[in-house]
Amino acid sequence: MPRQCLLSHGIQLSVDYATDEDQSACRNIISDSAAAGKDNVGIDEFSDGMANRLDLLLTLSQVFAVRDTKTNTSKAFIIVASSLYARTIDTCLASLFVFRDKDLQSDGDIFDQLLQLAIYFAQALDLGYTSAIYSVAACAHDVVQRLRRQGFIRVATIPCGVRIAGVGLCDNFFMVKSLSPTTRPRRSVDELHRDLDKVYPHDQCYETYQASVLPTADFLPAKYIFANGLAVVCRNMKKQEDGLIYEIWKSAAAEGLGYGIDEIPTLSIFRMEILLDHYCIVFEEIATGNIVGLTLITSSCYSRTKENRFGESSLFIKKEFRGQKLGSEAIWIELALMKQLGFKVSLNDTLASNHRMMASMQSSRVKYPSAWLFVGVIPDGCYAEGYGWDDQVISWFDFQSHPHIKNFTELADETLNRTISKL
Ligand SMILES: CC(C)(COP(=O)(O)OP(=O)(O)OC[C@H]1O[C@@H](n2cnc3c(N)ncnc32)[C@H](O)[C@@H]1OP(=O)(O)O)[C@@H](O)C(=O)NCCC(=O)NCCS
C-alpha cells in the first residue's frame, strides 16, 4: 500500500496498515473520544458488555494507522469492516470508521481526507465491496455534513440509537454511498466454506457449544392457545435441538423466505453466533409434540447503546403451519417475550422481499396502528434465494409507552380460556 501523506496544521501524517502494537493506541483514542463525547463515539458503544464489539472490529477488519511522521505516534485510525449490519457473510457492504485523537478532532479538513482514504481503501481492497455505510450520531453535525458532501445519503434514522457523553440519547443515522456501479458477484459456496471453516472450525465450535450455557427465559415453559385454538407450549430450546432448529432456519433461507442464503452458512456459525447469543423459544404443539415455530431474540445489532435495551427477533412458523394467521399473532408473542426479558424497544428488520412477514406486520397492527415505525432501510444487506440482493427494512417500536404490550406470562394466561380445538 502506498504511504499516503496528509497535513494537519503543520503536522505531517502518514498512513499505513496498523500493526498489533497500534491496537492499544486505537483503544485509547476511542475511549477518550467516548468519554469526551467527541468524534461520533458513543459513551457505552465499545465499553462494558460491548467490549467484545471493539475486539471484533479490530481483529476482523482492515485497520489503518495514521501517524505523525516526526514522532511516529498514532494520531488517527481508519477502519474498513465487513458491515455488522449486513445479513450475509458474503457481504458487499463495508462499514467505514474514522477515529481521531483530540489534536485532530476539530480539523474538518483532515476528517475529509481520512474519509476519502476510507472510501478509497474500501474500493481498492479486493473484498468486493460495492457500497459503504457510515453510522453517525445526529448531534455530530459536522461529520454528517461532511459525509453528505462525499455523497453519503441518509437511509435510516434510529431514534435514541446512540448515547453521546454530554448530550445523552441521540438519534443515529445510517448513511450509505455507492462505491461501484456494478452488482457484486457472489462467491462460490466452496470458496465461502473454505474461508469460514478456518474462522469457525467445526470441532472447536462444537466443543464450545457443548461447554456453554444457553441463554434461557426463566419464566418458561408456559402454555399458550392461539386464536385459532392451536394449543402450544412455549419453551426454551433444548441443547440437543441445535441441528433441528438450524434445519428450520436453513429451509426458510433455501425457500428465499425471510433469511439470506449466506446469512448463516454453517451449523458451527449457527451454534456460535445464534444459539449462544439468542434466547431460542420454541412453540410446540401440545397435542402432537410437533414444533410449530420458534423465535430467536437478542440485542439489536442496529443499536449503538445498551441503554433502552433494544431487542431484535427472528421468527419462524414451520411450513406446514403457515397461512393460518399464526404469524401475525406470533409477532405480539415476540413483543411480550421481549418485554418480559427486559427489553424496552424492538429494533428489528425484515427483508423487503418478505411479503408474508410484511403482510403479517401490517395485519398485526390493525388494532394498534401506531405500533411500530419503519425507520429506514439498509440497501443490499442480504442475498435472498430467488430474489438476489435485497434491502433490510428496519422497524422501531418503543413498547414502554404502549401499556397494551403485556409481559408474556400475562398474555399467555389470558389465552387459556380460548377454545382448545386440538386437545
Ligand atoms: C413470515 C411468517 C412468520 C408468517 O407466518 P404465517 O403463519 O405464514 O402468517 P399468516 O398466516 O398470518 O400470513 C401472513 C400474511 O401473508 C400473506 N401471504 C400468504 N402467502 C403469501 C404469499 N405467498 N405471498 C405473499 N403474501 C402471502 C397472508 O395473506 C397473510 O396476510 P394477511 O394477514 O394480510 O391476510 C411465516 O410465513 C414464516 O415463518 N416464513 C419464513 C420465515 C420468515 O420469513 N420469518 C420472518 C423473518 S423477518
The ligand as a MOL file (V3000), in Angstrom:
LIG
                    3D

  0  0  0     0  0            999 V3000
M  V30 BEGIN CTAB
M  V30 COUNTS 48 50 0 0 0
M  V30 BEGIN ATOM
M  V30 1 C -43.4800 -14.8090 7.9390 0
M  V30 2 C -44.2040 -15.8790 8.7320 0
M  V30 3 C -43.6880 -15.8500 10.1710 0
M  V30 4 C -45.6950 -15.5400 8.7130 0
M  V30 5 O -46.3790 -16.5660 9.3540 0
M  V30 6 P -47.7400 -17.1830 8.7510 0
M  V30 7 O -48.3110 -18.0470 9.8060 0
M  V30 8 O -47.4720 -17.7560 7.4490 0
M  V30 9 O -48.5610 -15.8590 8.6340 0
M  V30 10 P -50.0590 -15.6430 8.2370 0
M  V30 11 O -50.8270 -16.9080 8.0590 0
M  V30 12 O -50.5730 -14.6560 9.2440 0
M  V30 13 O -49.9270 -14.9710 6.7910 0
M  V30 14 C -49.1750 -13.8330 6.6790 0
M  V30 15 C -49.6930 -12.9500 5.5790 0
M  V30 16 O -49.0340 -13.3380 4.3710 0
M  V30 17 C -49.9950 -13.4460 3.3400 0
M  V30 18 N -49.4810 -14.4740 2.4320 0
M  V30 19 C -49.6720 -15.7830 2.4750 0
M  V30 20 N -48.9970 -16.3630 1.4620 0
M  V30 21 C -48.3650 -15.3870 0.8000 0
M  V30 22 C -47.5310 -15.3490 -0.3270 0
M  V30 23 N -47.1750 -16.4460 -0.9790 0
M  V30 24 N -47.0640 -14.1320 -0.7320 0
M  V30 25 C -47.4030 -13.0080 -0.0900 0
M  V30 26 N -48.1930 -12.9990 0.9970 0
M  V30 27 C -48.6780 -14.1680 1.4250 0
M  V30 28 C -51.2600 -13.8460 4.0430 0
M  V30 29 O -52.3880 -13.4970 3.2510 0
M  V30 30 C -51.1830 -13.0140 5.3040 0
M  V30 31 O -51.5740 -11.6720 5.0490 0
M  V30 32 P -52.9320 -11.0800 5.6890 0
M  V30 33 O -52.7300 -11.1890 7.1810 0
M  V30 34 O -52.9660 -9.6700 5.2180 0
M  V30 35 O -54.0000 -11.9510 5.1650 0
M  V30 36 C -44.0180 -17.3060 8.1270 0
M  V30 37 O -44.5290 -17.2950 6.8340 0
M  V30 38 C -42.5760 -17.7650 8.1230 0
M  V30 39 O -42.0920 -18.3460 9.0980 0
M  V30 40 N -41.8810 -17.5250 6.9920 0
M  V30 41 C -40.4880 -17.9610 6.8390 0
M  V30 42 C -39.5340 -17.2310 7.8000 0
M  V30 43 C -39.7670 -15.7480 7.8450 0
M  V30 44 O -39.9940 -15.1080 6.8490 0
M  V30 45 N -39.6660 -15.1620 9.0710 0
M  V30 46 C -39.7660 -13.7470 9.2870 0
M  V30 47 C -38.4430 -13.1210 9.1190 0
M  V30 48 S -38.4880 -11.3920 9.4290 0
M  V30 END ATOM
M  V30 BEGIN BOND
M  V30 1 1 1 2
M  V30 2 1 2 3
M  V30 3 1 2 4
M  V30 4 1 2 36
M  V30 5 1 4 5
M  V30 6 1 5 6
M  V30 7 2 6 7
M  V30 8 1 6 8
M  V30 9 1 6 9
M  V30 10 1 9 10
M  V30 11 2 10 11
M  V30 12 1 10 12
M  V30 13 1 10 13
M  V30 14 1 13 14
M  V30 15 1 14 15
M  V30 16 1 15 16
M  V30 17 1 15 30
M  V30 18 1 16 17
M  V30 19 1 17 18
M  V30 20 1 17 28
M  V30 21 1 18 19
M  V30 22 1 18 27
M  V30 23 2 19 20
M  V30 24 1 20 21
M  V30 25 1 21 22
M  V30 26 2 21 27
M  V30 27 1 22 23
M  V30 28 2 22 24
M  V30 29 1 24 25
M  V30 30 2 25 26
M  V30 31 1 26 27
M  V30 32 1 28 29
M  V30 33 1 28 30
M  V30 34 1 30 31
M  V30 35 1 31 32
M  V30 36 2 32 33
M  V30 37 1 32 34
M  V30 38 1 32 35
M  V30 39 1 36 37
M  V30 40 1 36 38
M  V30 41 2 38 39
M  V30 42 1 38 40
M  V30 43 1 40 41
M  V30 44 1 41 42
M  V30 45 1 42 43
M  V30 46 2 43 44
M  V30 47 1 43 45
M  V30 48 1 45 46
M  V30 49 1 46 47
M  V30 50 1 47 48
M  V30 END BOND
M  V30 END CTAB
M  END
